[in-house]
Amino acid sequence: MLSRDEYLAEWSRWHGGTDPAGSRLVHGWLTLAYTLARSVAWLPPLGATALGLGVALAAVGPALAGGGWLVAAGLLVGLSGLLDSLDGALALAGGRASRRGYVLDSAVDRLTEAGYAVTLWVAGAPGWLAALFGALCWLPDYLRARAGQAGVAETGSISVWERPTRVVMTGFTVGGAGIVAAAGLTQVAGVADVPAAVVTAGAAVGAALGVVGTAQLGFSLRRALGE
């Protein structure tokens, strides 16, 4: 298996030369995935991919149950994100990376993010806001893919709305609402459903970060496209 520095260099090569050190969150997230990959090197990358998708979709159940179950939903979201990074670490560090696996992993990422949007919706966020959150999860990667088709080799600068941020925002939002519910703070003056308000606020903050991150990426890709 590759060393951590070799793995990060390989990750950068597969992501258009993007330096993971440009974001402490991304760098730390990748380092965590690499550390875990070393301990489960026997696991096929495809197995981690499938498991990550299953865990992400499973979060919808406890989110729908509400109350203290929202904590479990938040933990499942976090675990799904870690598994998603694990499959890439297993493939890259283990010398098993392929173009087919790269495309499959991107497709599964989009499906898990749709699951995150549904989780936020059933946990109490308005449908339109959950849909906006999900769309802003998809948009940056769509822009990168289209830019790649237009001949742009680099993927653009790391923004405030990369994959780890999306996972963390969803997990902490839903899990935080569960902690509030478990503490019995379901109603306060002027707020009839505090956990739902927490989920709505978290989804709104995530959507705002999505707008900022997409704008950051847009400016970066515009320069790369020479327009």
C-alpha positions as CSV (number, residue, x, y, z in Angstrom):
1,M,0.0,0.0,0.0
2,L,1.2,3.5,-0.8
3,S,2.3,5.9,2.0
4,R,0.0,8.7,3.0
5,D,1.9,11.3,1.1
6,E,1.9,9.0,-2.0
7,Y,-1.8,8.5,-1.6
8,L,-2.5,12.2,-1.4
9,A,-0.4,12.8,-4.5
10,E,-2.3,10.1,-6.3
11,W,-5.6,11.6,-5.2
12,S,-4.4,15.0,-6.5
13,R,-3.6,13.4,-9.9
14,W,-7.0,11.8,-10.2
15,H,-8.6,15.2,-9.3
16,G,-7.0,17.4,-11.9
17,G,-4.0,18.4,-9.8
18,T,-6.1,19.8,-6.9
19,D,-3.9,20.1,-3.8
20,P,-5.8,18.6,-0.8
21,A,-3.7,20.8,1.5
22,G,-5.7,23.7,0.2
23,S,-8.4,22.8,2.7
24,R,-7.7,21.6,6.2
25,L,-11.1,19.8,6.2
26,V,-10.5,18.0,3.0
27,H,-6.9,17.1,3.9
28,G,-8.0,15.8,7.3
29,W,-10.9,13.9,5.8
30,L,-8.6,12.2,3.3
31,T,-6.0,11.4,6.0
32,L,-8.7,9.8,8.1
33,A,-9.9,7.7,5.1
34,Y,-6.3,6.6,4.4
35,T,-5.8,5.6,8.0
36,L,-8.9,3.5,8.0
37,A,-8.0,2.0,4.6
38,R,-4.8,0.7,6.0
39,S,-6.7,-1.3,8.6
40,V,-9.2,-2.8,6.1
41,A,-6.9,-3.2,3.1
42,W,-8.6,-6.6,2.4
43,L,-11.9,-4.9,1.6
44,P,-12.7,-4.4,-2.2
45,P,-13.3,-0.7,-3.1
46,L,-16.6,-1.6,-4.7
47,G,-17.7,-3.2,-1.4
48,A,-17.0,0.1,0.4
49,T,-18.9,2.0,-2.3
50,A,-22.0,-0.2,-2.0
51,L,-21.9,-0.1,1.8
52,G,-21.6,3.6,1.8
53,L,-24.7,4.0,-0.4
54,G,-26.7,1.6,1.7
55,V,-25.8,3.4,4.9
56,A,-26.7,6.8,3.4
57,L,-30.1,5.5,2.4
58,A,-30.6,3.8,5.7
59,A,-30.4,7.2,7.4
60,V,-33.8,8.1,6.0
61,G,-35.5,5.6,8.4
62,P,-34.4,7.0,11.8
63,A,-34.9,10.5,10.4
64,L,-38.5,9.7,9.6
65,A,-39.0,8.3,13.1
66,G,-37.8,11.7,14.5
67,G,-37.1,12.5,18.1
68,G,-34.0,10.9,19.5
69,W,-33.7,8.7,16.5
70,L,-32.3,11.7,14.6
71,V,-29.0,11.2,16.4
72,A,-28.8,7.8,14.8
73,A,-29.6,9.3,11.4
74,G,-26.8,11.9,11.8
75,L,-24.3,9.1,12.7
76,L,-25.3,7.1,9.7
77,V,-24.8,10.1,7.4
78,G,-21.3,10.6,8.9
79,L,-20.5,6.9,8.5
80,S,-21.7,6.9,4.9
81,G,-19.4,9.8,4.1
82,L,-16.4,8.1,5.6
83,L,-17.2,4.9,3.7
84,D,-17.4,6.9,0.5
85,S,-13.9,8.3,1.1
86,L,-12.7,4.8,2.2
87,D,-13.5,3.3,-1.2
88,G,-11.3,5.9,-2.9
89,A,-8.5,5.4,-0.4
90,L,-8.6,1.6,-0.9
91,A,-8.5,2.0,-4.7
92,L,-5.8,4.7,-4.8
93,A,-3.5,3.6,-2.0
94,G,-3.9,-0.1,-3.0
95,G,-3.1,0.4,-6.6
96,R,-6.6,-0.6,-7.7
97,A,-7.9,2.7,-9.1
98,S,-9.6,2.6,-12.5
99,R,-11.6,5.0,-14.7
100,R,-14.6,2.8,-14.4
101,G,-14.4,2.9,-10.6
102,Y,-13.9,6.7,-10.7
103,V,-17.1,7.2,-12.7
104,L,-19.0,4.7,-10.5
105,D,-17.9,6.4,-7.3
106,S,-19.0,9.8,-8.7
107,A,-22.5,8.4,-9.6
108,V,-22.8,6.8,-6.1
109,D,-21.9,10.1,-4.5
110,R,-24.8,11.8,-6.3
111,L,-27.2,9.1,-5.1
112,T,-26.0,9.4,-1.5
113,E,-26.4,13.2,-1.6
114,A,-30.0,12.7,-2.8
115,G,-30.4,10.5,0.2
116,Y,-29.0,13.3,2.4
117,A,-31.6,15.7,0.9
118,V,-34.4,13.2,1.6
119,T,-33.1,12.8,5.2
120,L,-33.3,16.5,5.8
121,W,-36.8,16.7,4.4
122,V,-38.3,13.9,6.5
123,A,-36.4,15.3,9.5
124,G,-38.3,18.5,9.2
125,A,-36.8,20.8,6.5
126,P,-39.2,22.2,3.9
127,G,-39.3,20.2,0.7
128,W,-38.1,23.1,-1.4
129,L,-35.2,23.8,0.9
130,A,-34.1,20.1,1.0
131,A,-34.4,20.0,-2.8
132,L,-32.2,23.1,-3.1
133,F,-29.7,21.6,-0.7
134,G,-29.5,18.5,-2.8
135,A,-29.2,20.4,-6.1
136,L,-26.3,22.5,-4.7
137,C,-24.6,19.2,-3.7
138,W,-24.8,18.1,-7.4
139,L,-24.1,21.4,-9.2
140,P,-20.4,21.8,-8.4
141,D,-19.5,18.3,-9.6
142,Y,-21.7,18.8,-12.7
143,L,-19.8,22.0,-13.5
144,R,-16.5,20.2,-13.1
145,A,-17.6,17.4,-15.3
146,R,-18.7,19.8,-18.1
147,A,-15.5,21.8,-17.8
148,G,-13.6,18.6,-18.2
149,Q,-15.5,17.8,-21.4
150,A,-14.6,21.3,-22.6
151,G,-10.9,20.5,-22.2
152,V,-10.2,21.8,-18.7
153,A,-7.7,19.4,-17.0
154,E,-7.9,20.9,-13.5
155,T,-11.0,20.6,-11.3
156,G,-10.8,24.2,-10.0
157,S,-9.9,25.4,-6.5
158,I,-11.2,23.7,-3.4
159,S,-14.3,25.6,-2.3
160,V,-16.2,25.8,1.0
161,W,-18.7,23.3,-0.3
162,E,-16.7,20.2,-1.0
163,R,-17.9,16.6,-0.3
164,P,-16.7,16.5,3.3
165,T,-18.6,19.8,4.1
166,R,-21.8,18.4,2.7
167,V,-21.5,15.3,4.8
168,V,-20.6,17.2,8.0
169,M,-23.4,19.7,7.5
170,T,-26.0,17.0,7.0
171,G,-24.8,14.8,9.8
172,F,-24.4,17.6,12.4
173,T,-27.7,19.2,11.4
174,V,-29.8,16.0,11.8
175,G,-27.8,14.7,14.8
176,G,-28.0,18.1,16.5
177,A,-31.8,18.1,16.1
178,G,-31.9,14.6,17.7
179,I,-29.9,15.8,20.7
180,V,-32.3,18.7,21.1
181,A,-35.3,16.3,20.9
182,A,-33.7,13.9,23.4
183,A,-33.2,16.7,25.8
184,G,-36.9,17.4,25.7
185,L,-36.5,20.8,24.0
186,T,-39.3,20.2,21.5
187,Q,-41.1,23.5,22.1
188,V,-40.1,27.0,23.1
189,A,-41.8,30.3,23.0
190,G,-42.7,31.1,19.4
191,V,-41.3,27.8,18.0
192,A,-43.7,24.8,17.9
193,D,-41.2,22.2,16.7
194,V,-37.6,23.0,17.8
195,P,-36.0,19.9,16.2
196,A,-37.6,20.7,12.8
197,A,-36.4,24.4,13.2
198,V,-32.8,23.1,13.8
199,V,-33.0,21.0,10.7
200,T,-34.4,23.8,8.7
201,A,-31.7,26.2,9.9
202,G,-28.9,23.7,9.2
203,A,-30.3,23.0,5.7
204,A,-30.4,26.8,5.0
205,V,-26.8,27.3,6.1
206,G,-25.8,24.3,3.9
207,A,-27.6,25.8,1.0
208,A,-25.9,29.2,1.6
209,L,-22.5,27.5,1.7
210,G,-23.5,25.7,-1.5
211,V,-24.2,29.0,-3.3
212,V,-20.9,30.5,-2.1
213,G,-18.9,27.3,-3.0
214,T,-20.5,27.1,-6.5
215,A,-19.6,30.8,-7.1
216,Q,-16.0,30.1,-6.0
217,L,-15.8,27.2,-8.3
218,G,-17.5,29.1,-11.1
219,F,-14.9,31.9,-11.0
220,S,-12.1,29.4,-10.9
221,L,-13.4,27.5,-13.9
222,R,-14.1,30.7,-15.8
223,R,-10.4,31.6,-15.6
224,A,-9.4,28.1,-16.7
225,L,-11.8,28.3,-19.7
226,G,-10.2,31.6,-20.7
227,E,-13.5,33.5,-20.8
